[in-house]
Amino acid sequence: MTYEIPVTQARAELADLINRVVYGGERVVVTRHGKPLVALVSAADLDVLEGAARPEEERAVRSVSGFHSLDSAPGEQGHFGLAARHREPGAP
């Protein structure tokens, strides 16, 4: 059974929610404005979820998740080796 609870209420009932997940085997979904925000899972369920990841997916993620040194163009300010800069929404 999945139990949904707003984030404001979940803050006040965190200990009870943890007990429901660990001892009651329930699924708890914390919502904000009616949309799922986060799910509480037991440590045992987390182990199962993490074990379900396929090795080839893990290799693909590792191959693109590292930071690489990038040289700046002459006269351009360095960007600390990041491939992209943060831009404010609506900025070109």
C-alpha positions, 0 to 999 in steps of 0.5 A: 500500500502506498501512503501519500503525505504532504511535505509539511505534514511529513516534517511533523510525523517523520518518526511515525513515517519511518516506522511505517516504512521499516516495520509496516512495509508501507510505501510512503510518498511525500508530496508538494502541491499534490505532486510526488517529491520523494519516497521513503524506502527501507534500507533493505528495499534500497539494497534491492533497488541498487542491486537491480542496476545493470553493470553496462549502465553503471559503466556508461554513467561513470564514463561521462560523469567525471570532470575533465580539464578544459583549456580556456581560449586566449583572453577568456576567463577560466571556468575551473574545468567545467564544461558549461557555465550556469546561466540565468533563465532567459539569458542568451 
